[in-house]
Amino acid sequence: MPSSNTSLDTNVSELKHLDIAYIVILLPLLLVIKAPMLLFMALVLGLLIFRKEPTNTTIAFTALAGLFAIFIALYGTFNFAGLSRLKLFIEMLIYLLILAVSLQRLTREINFYLLLSPILILALSLFFFHSVVMLGYVVFEIFVLLWTILSYRMQGSFDETIRLAGTMFLFSLPWVVVLFIFFPRISFEHATYGFKGETERRTGHDGTMYLDNNALLVPSDRVVMEVGFEGRVPPAHQLYFRGSMLYLDKKNHWEPMPRHLQKRVRQSYQNIDESLSYKVTLYPTQKNWLYLLDMPIKTPQIDNQKLNMDADFIITSKKSILEPLHYQANSALKYTLRGSVDNITRNISLSVDRDANPISWQKAKEIKERTKLPQERVKKVIQLFQSADLTYTLKPKPLDLNNSTDSFLFDSKFGYCVHFASSFVTMSRMVGVPARVVTGYLGDPSNSVNNYLAVKERNAHAWAELLIDERWVRYETTAWASKIEEESQALLNQNSDTKEQTSQINLYLMYIKYQVETWILHYSHFRQLELLDKARNDPIFVAKFVASILFLILISFLTIRYIRRPKCEDKLLCLMRPLLERLKKEGYIRKDEETMHRFLLRYAEEHPEVEEIADIDKLYEQIKYAQRTEEHMFALIKKDIELFLAR
């Protein structure tokens, strides 16, 4: 009979530890598991709480309910095309695991499968999460699994098992780092949705630029993309991220070239004198445009993404961007292109409605009569803008969209990038210089740390490109504003007082997050080869790496010593402390100069029925004064103290 009770207690203890492991492992999956499976899990939880002894009927009903929940959860997505997708297959495996674990847990019997399942579910859940938050949580999950194993095997106190788990965890840390860096990488399609908020959709450019109330203006600090450069962040004049190329003036907005004309032959590079390599994390935009610095050299390679670079070096995806994209990019800073611009592009870039803006047309006519060279005509247009007393403002007056250039240059005189770019392109075309509008983002170096740059929604921008000597030349049209409205200046200024400090703190946190994502979450086979190649060619890098590992080992060793140190210098007093606190609650306080023997004897005389106190007193005397410091003596007094505390 006693052995049966012991077996039952052991089984209950093991189940409790397993339940803790399952709760920790399944918690993040609740964010991605579909509703039918959540209902099934709630059903199983109810049966565990309210039904102590499961019947065969209960098990059969639960199995049918689980199969039905899996069918409903995957219905409509589980087809031949979907079956080839790794994420969907892993999702099905997790559902089957949850079903099997639920049925086994209802029996309240433990087998090897039930013990192994938490590790299997943890491994499979990594395919669903790809965020810094989840990285930290996975470390926590592994620590909890280690603690549950130690806690069950040792049957010790929470404090003892936590300290031992922490020690083992720190012992393994340096070797985990080395294995992570050098262990061969396996390429998988990364599932890039995780905790809500990291993949929040952002609205991007849609290939048009409006001049009315829909004009491009998003004064928000929400991050659109994060960029990591191989060296320092370039200066502002090299941070133009191209998005949409616009040719057609539709009075109230600009549009790209007609679809049937977009399949033009792209010019090729003849010489690249200066280039720049960088990595981009582009957050969901619900649009198709990818943003690269002017000028992209080639189309990035992204798993399972079909990308296209058109004749204007604008890169788009066939699918809308609904998940974060990570891509390596290369752009030319100084270059020459082979060949000339095609006649279709040239003609469309000269298209202008001379009747829509009569004042501007007259000014352009005068410029054309006085100058012949395109560069000279462009200088005259720039002088016209500089002398027009234009004001940059984020709250411009409404324009007359039937003649928007006249309205902006000679009437309203208030606007921001879209109005400047639109009017400058129109005037350039009027003087006979092919011109087009470019929309995208202009990076702000104040949003950078080391080699990291955060591009925000407020950095959305529009500028002009003019065809000069068969090369498109960028013009920053807002530079010709005579003044900036005070309210707009306040909105644009991100470097004042406490706001600057808060912004810098946030920027450094984003920088740390980006580095973790770059070197851990996105540590691919190609990055590993790059790192190994750098190690072969750079002995200083190898020395720094070895020094870093040794430093990590030293920190781990010092931390382990700190964790394993005794809580107090006298081990015996440490064991007696809970007893003394319990007696204090009962009103027995040890008097000054009163020995432990007299104190315990005083309590024993008033409570003769408490036999443990006499035993504790004897053991204390033997350990303290007879120097009986064997481990079994401490174990005996600890056991008696626990028996007393359990009363």
C-alpha positions in Angstrom: 0.0 0.0 0.0 2.7 2.6 0.8 4.5 1.9 -2.5 1.2 2.5 -4.3 0.8 5.9 -2.7 4.4 6.8 -3.5 3.9 5.8 -7.1 0.7 8.0 -7.3 2.5 11.0 -5.7 5.4 10.6 -8.2 3.0 10.4 -11.1 1.1 13.6 -10.0 4.3 15.4 -9.5 5.5 14.5 -12.9 2.2 15.6 -14.5 2.5 18.9 -12.7 5.9 19.5 -14.2 4.7 18.5 -17.6 1.7 20.9 -17.4 4.1 23.7 -16.6 6.2 22.9 -19.6 3.2 22.6 -21.9 1.7 26.0 -20.7 5.0 27.8 -21.4 5.5 26.1 -24.8 1.9 26.6 -26.1 1.6 30.2 -24.9 3.0 31.9 -28.0 1.3 29.5 -30.3 -2.1 30.8 -29.1 -1.3 33.8 -31.3 -1.2 31.7 -34.5 -3.4 28.7 -33.8 -6.7 29.0 -35.6 -10.0 29.4 -33.7 -11.3 25.7 -34.1 -8.1 24.4 -32.4 -8.3 27.0 -29.7 -11.9 25.8 -28.9 -10.6 22.2 -28.9 -7.8 23.1 -26.4 -10.4 24.8 -24.2 -12.5 21.6 -24.3 -9.6 19.5 -23.2 -8.7 21.9 -20.4 -12.3 21.8 -19.2 -12.2 18.0 -19.1 -8.9 18.0 -17.2 -10.3 20.4 -14.6 -13.8 19.0 -14.1 -13.6 15.3 -15.0 -11.2 13.4 -12.8 -11.5 9.9 -14.3 -11.8 9.8 -18.1 -13.9 7.1 -19.8 -13.4 5.4 -23.1 -16.4 7.4 -24.4 -14.7 10.7 -23.3 -11.5 9.8 -25.0 -13.3 8.8 -28.2 -15.4 12.0 -28.2 -12.3 14.1 -27.7 -10.5 12.4 -30.6 -13.4 13.0 -33.0 -13.6 16.7 -31.8 -9.9 17.1 -32.4 -10.0 15.7 -35.9 -13.0 17.8 -36.7 -11.2 21.0 -35.3 -8.1 20.2 -37.5 -10.3 19.7 -40.6 -12.1 23.0 -40.0 -8.8 24.9 -39.2 -7.1 23.8 -42.4 -10.2 23.8 -44.7 -9.7 25.9 -47.8 -5.9 26.2 -47.4 -5.0 22.5 -47.6 -4.7 21.9 -51.3 -1.9 20.6 -53.6 -0.3 24.1 -53.8 -0.6 24.6 -50.1 0.7 21.2 -49.2 4.1 22.1 -50.7 4.3 25.1 -48.4 6.5 24.3 -45.3 4.5 26.5 -43.0 1.2 24.8 -43.7 2.7 21.4 -43.3 4.3 22.4 -39.9 0.9 23.8 -38.8 -0.7 20.5 -39.5 2.0 18.6 -37.6 1.5 20.9 -34.6 -2.3 20.3 -34.6 -1.7 16.6 -34.7 0.8 16.9 -31.9 -1.7 18.9 -29.8 -4.4 16.2 -30.5 -2.1 13.3 -29.5 -0.9 15.1 -26.3 -4.4 16.0 -25.3 -5.6 12.4 -25.6 -2.6 11.1 -23.7 -2.9 13.7 -21.0 -6.6 12.9 -20.4 -5.6 9.3 -19.5 -3.4 10.8 -16.7 -0.7 8.2 -17.7 2.8 9.2 -18.6 4.8 7.7 -21.5 7.9 8.6 -23.5 5.8 10.4 -26.2 4.3 12.7 -23.6 7.7 13.5 -22.2 9.2 14.2 -25.6 6.3 16.3 -27.0 7.2 19.7 -25.4 10.5 19.7 -27.1 8.9 18.7 -30.4 6.3 21.5 -30.2 9.0 24.0 -29.3 11.1 23.0 -32.3 8.1 23.2 -34.7 6.9 26.6 -33.3 10.2 28.2 -34.4 8.9 28.0 -38.0 6.1 30.3 -37.1 8.0 33.0 -35.2 10.8 35.2 -36.5 11.1 38.2 -34.1 13.4 39.5 -31.4 10.7 39.1 -28.9 10.3 35.4 -29.7 14.0 34.9 -29.6 14.0 36.0 -26.0 11.0 33.9 -25.2 12.6 30.8 -26.8 15.6 31.2 -24.4 13.1 31.4 -21.6 11.3 28.3 -22.8 14.5 26.3 -22.9 15.4 27.4 -19.4 12.0 26.4 -18.1 12.3 22.9 -19.7 15.7 22.5 -18.1 14.3 23.6 -14.7 11.3 21.2 -14.9 13.6 18.3 -15.6 15.9 19.2 -12.7 13.0 20.0 -10.4 11.4 16.6 -10.9 14.6 14.6 -10.7 16.0 16.4 -7.7 12.7 16.8 -5.8 14.4 19.8 -4.2 13.2 23.3 -3.3 12.4 25.9 -6.0 15.4 28.0 -5.0 17.9 25.1 -5.3 16.6 23.9 -8.7 16.6 27.4 -10.1 20.2 28.0 -9.0 21.3 24.7 -10.5 19.4 25.3 -13.8 21.0 28.8 -14.0 24.4 27.3 -13.5 24.0 24.7 -16.2 22.6 27.3 -18.5 25.5 29.6 -18.1 28.0 26.7 -18.5 26.5 26.0 -21.9 26.3 29.6 -23.2 29.9 30.0 -24.7 29.6 26.6 -26.5 26.2 27.4 -27.8 27.6 30.6 -29.3 30.4 28.8 -31.0 28.1 26.0 -32.3 25.6 28.6 -33.6 28.3 30.4 -35.6 30.1 27.4 -37.1 27.4 24.7 -37.3 26.4 24.3 -41.0 23.3 26.4 -41.8 20.2 24.9 -43.5 18.2 27.3 -45.7 14.4 27.3 -45.1 11.7 29.7 -46.1 11.4 31.9 -43.0 7.9 32.4 -41.6 8.0 36.0 -40.8 4.8 36.5 -38.8 5.0 36.5 -35.0 3.8 38.6 -32.2 1.3 41.1 -33.3 2.7 44.6 -33.8 6.0 43.6 -35.4 4.2 42.9 -38.7 1.7 45.7 -38.5 0.8 46.8 -42.1 2.0 50.2 -43.3 0.5 52.0 -46.2 3.1 52.6 -49.0 3.2 54.4 -52.3 0.7 53.2 -54.8 2.3 54.5 -58.0 0.6 57.8 -58.0 1.3 61.3 -56.6 -1.7 63.5 -55.8 -1.7 67.3 -55.6 -5.0 67.7 -53.8 -6.0 66.5 -50.3 -4.7 63.0 -51.1 -1.2 64.4 -51.5 1.7 62.3 -50.1 2.0 63.6 -46.5 2.4 61.2 -43.6 4.0 63.0 -40.6 4.4 59.8 -38.6 7.4 58.3 -36.9 6.3 54.8 -37.7 9.3 52.9 -39.3 8.8 51.9 -42.9 12.2 50.1 -43.4 15.5 49.6 -41.6 18.7 49.7 -43.5 22.1 48.3 -42.5 25.1 49.6 -44.5 28.5 47.8 -44.8 30.2 51.0 -43.7 29.0 54.2 -42.1 25.6 55.7 -43.1 26.1 57.8 -46.3 25.4 61.5 -46.3 21.8 62.8 -46.9 22.3 63.5 -50.6 22.9 59.7 -51.1 19.9 58.5 -49.2 17.2 58.8 -51.9 15.3 55.5 -52.0 13.5 55.2 -55.3 9.9 53.9 -55.3 7.6 55.0 -58.2 8.5 56.7 -61.5 5.8 59.0 -62.7 5.4 60.4 -66.2 1.7 61.3 -66.9 0.3 64.6 -65.6 -3.5 64.0 -64.9 -4.0 67.5 -63.4 -4.8 66.4 -59.9 -2.2 63.6 -59.8 0.7 62.0 -61.6 0.8 58.4 -62.9 3.4 55.9 -64.2 3.8 55.2 -67.9 0.9 53.2 -69.4 1.2 49.5 -68.7 1.5 48.6 -72.4 4.6 50.8 -72.7 6.3 49.7 -69.5 8.1 46.8 -71.1 10.9 48.9 -72.5 14.5 47.9 -72.9 16.5 48.9 -69.8 19.8 50.6 -70.3 22.8 48.7 -69.0 25.7 50.0 -66.9 28.9 50.8 -68.8 31.0 51.8 -65.9 30.4 51.8 -62.1 33.0 54.0 -60.4 31.5 53.9 -56.9 29.0 51.5 -55.4 27.3 50.8 -52.0 26.2 47.5 -50.4 23.4 47.4 -47.8 20.7 45.2 -46.3 17.1 46.3 -46.1 14.2 45.2 -43.9 11.0 46.5 -45.5 7.9 46.3 -43.4 4.5 45.4 -44.9 3.1 48.1 -47.1 0.2 46.3 -48.9 1.8 47.5 -52.1 4.3 46.1 -54.6 7.2 48.5 -54.5 10.6 47.7 -53.1 12.8 50.7 -52.2 16.5 50.8 -53.2 19.0 53.6 -53.2 19.6 55.5 -56.5 20.7 53.6 -58.6 20.2 49.8 -58.0 22.7 47.7 -59.9 20.7 44.4 -59.9 17.4 42.9 -58.7 17.7 41.5 -55.2 17.2 37.8 -54.6 14.4 36.9 -52.2 13.1 33.4 -51.5 9.7 32.7 -53.1 9.4 36.3 -54.3 9.3 37.1 -58.0 10.8 40.6 -58.5 11.0 42.7 -61.6 13.3 45.6 -62.4 11.8 47.8 -65.1 13.4 50.1 -67.6 13.6 52.9 -65.0 15.4 50.7 -62.5 12.2 50.5 -60.3 11.8 47.2 -58.6 8.4 45.6 -57.8 7.1 42.4 -56.5 4.3 40.5 -58.3 2.6 40.1 -54.9 1.6 42.8 -52.5 4.1 43.0 -49.5 2.1 41.7 -46.6 5.1 40.4 -44.5 8.5 41.9 -43.7 11.0 41.5 -46.6 14.7 41.2 -46.0 17.0 41.7 -49.0 20.6 42.4 -49.9 21.0 45.4 -52.3 23.7 47.0 -54.3 23.5 50.5 -55.7 25.7 52.6 -57.9 26.6 56.1 -56.7 28.8 57.1 -59.6 28.2 55.4 -62.9 27.6 55.8 -66.7 25.0 54.0 -68.7 25.4 52.4 -72.1 23.2 53.7 -74.9 20.6 56.4 -75.0 17.1 56.7 -73.7 14.4 55.2 -76.0 12.2 57.6 -78.0 9.0 56.4 -76.2 10.4 57.6 -72.8 11.8 60.8 -74.3 8.4 61.7 -75.9 6.3 61.0 -72.9 8.8 62.9 -70.7 8.3 66.0 -72.9 4.5 65.7 -72.9 2.8 68.8 -71.5 -0.5 70.6 -71.8 0.5 74.1 -72.9 -3.1 75.4 -72.4 -3.4 74.2 -68.8 -0.8 76.7 -67.4 -0.7 79.8 -69.6 1.5 81.9 -67.3 4.1 79.2 -66.9 4.0 78.5 -70.7 4.7 82.2 -71.4 7.7 82.1 -68.9 9.0 78.9 -70.5 8.7 80.5 -74.0 10.8 83.4 -72.9 13.5 81.1 -71.4 13.6 79.0 -74.7 14.0 82.2 -76.8 16.9 83.4 -74.6 18.8 80.1 -74.2 19.5 77.1 -76.4 21.3 74.5 -74.3 19.2 72.3 -72.0 21.5 72.9 -69.0 21.1 76.7 -69.4 17.3 76.4 -69.7 17.2 74.3 -66.5 19.3 77.0 -64.7 16.8 79.6 -65.7 13.9 77.5 -64.4 15.7 77.1 -61.1 16.2 80.8 -60.9 12.5 81.3 -61.6 11.7 79.0 -58.6 14.2 80.8 -56.4 12.8 84.2 -57.2 9.2 83.1 -56.8 9.3 83.5 -53.0 7.9 80.0 -52.4 7.2 78.7 -48.9 7.6 75.1 -47.8 4.6 74.1 -45.6 2.9 70.9 -44.5 -0.4 72.7 -44.6 -0.6 74.3 -48.1 -3.5 76.3 -49.5 -5.6 74.3 -52.0 -4.4 74.7 -55.6 -6.4 75.3 -58.8 -5.9 71.8 -60.2 -6.8 72.9 -63.7 -3.6 74.9 -63.8 -1.7 73.6 -60.8 1.7 75.0 -61.8 0.5 78.5 -62.3 -1.5 78.3 -59.1 1.6 77.1 -57.1 4.2 79.4 -58.6 2.3 82.6 -59.1 -0.7 82.5 -56.7 -0.6 80.2 -53.7 3.2 79.9 -53.4 2.7 77.4 -50.5 3.4 73.7 -50.8 5.7 70.8 -50.0 7.7 68.2 -52.0 4.9 67.0 -54.3 4.0 70.6 -55.4 7.6 71.6 -55.9 8.4 68.4 -57.9 5.2 68.6 -60.0 5.7 72.2 -60.9 9.4 71.8 -61.7 8.8 68.8 -64.0 6.1 70.7 -65.8 8.2 73.8 -66.3 11.2 71.7 -67.5 9.1 70.0 -70.1 7.8 73.4 -71.2 11.4 74.5 -71.9 12.0 71.4 -73.9 13.9 69.2 -71.3 12.5 65.7 -70.7 11.5 65.4 -67.0 9.7 63.0 -64.7 8.6 62.8 -61.0 10.1 60.2 -58.6 8.5 59.3 -55.3 10.1 57.3 -52.5 11.9 58.1 -49.3 14.6 60.5 -48.4 16.6 59.0 -45.5 17.4 61.3 -42.5 20.9 60.8 -41.1 19.7 61.9 -37.7 17.7 58.6 -37.6 21.0 56.6 -37.8 23.3 54.8 -35.4 26.7 53.6 -36.7 25.8 51.7 -39.9 22.1 51.5 -39.1 19.4 53.8 -40.6 15.7 53.9 -39.7 13.4 55.2 -42.5 10.1 56.6 -41.3 6.8 57.4 -42.9 7.6 61.1 -42.4 10.6 60.6 -44.7 8.3 60.0 -47.7 9.4 62.3 -50.5 9.1 63.4 -54.1 11.7 64.8 -56.4 12.4 65.4 -60.1 14.7 63.8 -62.6 15.7 65.6 -65.9 17.3 64.0 -68.9 20.6 65.8 -69.4 23.1 64.4 -71.9 21.3 61.1 -72.1 21.5 60.7 -68.3 18.7 61.2 -65.8 19.9 63.8 -63.2 18.2 64.2 -59.8 17.0 67.6 -58.7 16.0 68.3 -55.1 13.2 70.8 -55.8 12.4 71.7 -52.2 15.8 73.3 -51.9 14.5 76.3 -53.8 12.0 77.3 -51.1 12.7 80.8 -49.8 11.4 79.9 -46.3 9.9 77.2 -44.2 6.7 77.8 -42.3 7.3 77.9 -38.6 4.6 75.2 -37.8 6.0 73.0 -40.4 9.6 73.6 -39.2 8.4 72.5 -35.7 6.9 69.3 -37.1 10.0 68.6 -39.1 12.4 69.3 -36.3 13.1 66.1 -34.4 16.1 67.3 -32.4 14.8 69.4 -29.6 15.2 69.0 -25.8 13.6 65.9 -24.2 12.1 64.8 -27.5 15.7 64.4 -28.9 16.7 62.3 -25.9 13.6 60.0 -26.2 14.2 59.7 -29.9 17.8 58.8 -29.5 16.9 56.1 -26.8 14.3 54.6 -29.2 16.9 54.7 -32.0 19.5 52.8 -30.0 16.9 50.2 -29.0 15.9 49.8 -32.7 19.6 49.5 -33.5 20.1 46.7 -31.0 16.9 45.0 -32.3 18.2 45.3 -35.9 21.6 43.8 -34.9 20.0 40.9 -33.2 17.8 40.2 -36.2 20.7 40.5 -38.6 23.2 38.3 -36.8 20.9 35.8 -35.2 17.5 35.6 -36.8 18.8 36.1 -40.3 22.1 34.3 -39.9 21.9 32.3 -43.1 24.3 29.9 -45.0 25.5 32.9 -47.1 26.2 35.0 -44.0 28.1 32.2 -42.5 30.3 31.8 -45.6 30.9 35.6 -45.5 32.0 35.3 -41.9 34.3 32.4 -42.5 35.8 34.1 -45.5 36.4 37.2 -43.4 38.1 35.0 -40.7 40.4 33.5 -43.3 41.5 36.9 -44.6 41.5 39.0 -41.5 43.6 37.8 -38.5 42.6 40.9 -36.5 38.9 39.8 -36.8 39.9 36.2 -35.6 41.8 37.7 -32.6 38.7 39.8 -31.7 36.4 36.8 -32.0 38.6 34.6 -29.8 38.9 37.4 -27.3 35.1 37.8 -27.3 34.6 34.1 -26.6 37.1 34.1 -23.8 35.4 37.2 -22.3 32.1 35.4 -22.5 33.6 32.4 -20.7 35.0 34.7 -18.0 31.6 36.4 -17.5 29.8 33.1 -17.4 32.3 31.7 -14.8 32.0 34.8 -12.6 28.2 34.7 -12.8 28.2 31.0 -11.9 30.4 31.7 -8.9 28.0 34.4 -7.9 24.9 32.1 -8.3 26.5 29.2 -6.5 27.8 31.2 -3.5 26.3 30.4 -0.1 23.5 32.7 0.8 25.1 33.2 4.2 28.5 32.3 5.6 27.1 29.8 8.2 25.4 26.9 6.5 23.8 25.8 9.7 22.3 29.2 10.4 20.9 29.2 6.9 19.1 26.0 7.6 17.8 27.3 10.9 16.5 30.6 9.5 13.0 29.3 8.4 12.6 27.7 11.8 13.4 30.9 13.6 11.1 32.9 11.4 8.2 30.4 12.1 8.9 30.5 15.9 8.9 34.3 15.7 5.4 34.3 14.1 4.3 32.1 17.1 5.6 34.8 19.5 8.9 33.1 20.4 11.8 35.5 19.9 15.4 34.6 20.7 16.6 36.9 23.5 20.0 38.6 23.6 22.8 36.4 24.8 20.4 33.4 24.8 22.0 30.3 23.3 20.2 28.4 20.6 20.0 25.4 23.0 18.3 27.5 25.7 15.9 29.0 23.1 14.9 25.7 21.7 14.6 24.1 25.1 12.3 27.0 26.2 10.0 26.2 23.3 10.1 22.5 23.9 9.2 22.9 27.6 6.0 24.8 26.6 5.2 22.4 23.7 6.2 18.9 24.8 4.1 17.4 22.0 6.5 18.8 19.3 9.1 16.1 19.1 11.0 17.6 16.2 12.3 20.5 18.3 14.2 18.2 20.6 15.7 16.4 17.7 16.7 19.7 16.0 18.3 20.8 19.3 20.4 17.6 19.5 21.5 17.8 15.9 22.3 21.5 16.2 24.6 20.8 19.2 26.4 18.0 17.4 27.0 20.1 14.2 27.8 23.3 16.0 30.0 22.1 18.8 31.0 18.5 18.1 32.0 19.6 14.5 29.8 16.8 12.9 29.8 18.6 9.6 29.1 15.6 7.4 26.5 16.2 4.7 24.1 13.6 6.1 24.0 15.6 9.4 22.8 18.7 7.5 20.3 16.5 5.6 18.9 15.2 8.9 18.4 18.6 10.5 16.9 19.9 7.3 14.4 17.1 7.3 13.4 17.7 10.9 13.0 21.4 10.2 10.8 20.7 7.2 8.6 18.3 9.3 8.2 21.0 11.9 7.3 23.7 9.3 4.7 21.3 7.8 2.7 21.2 11.0 
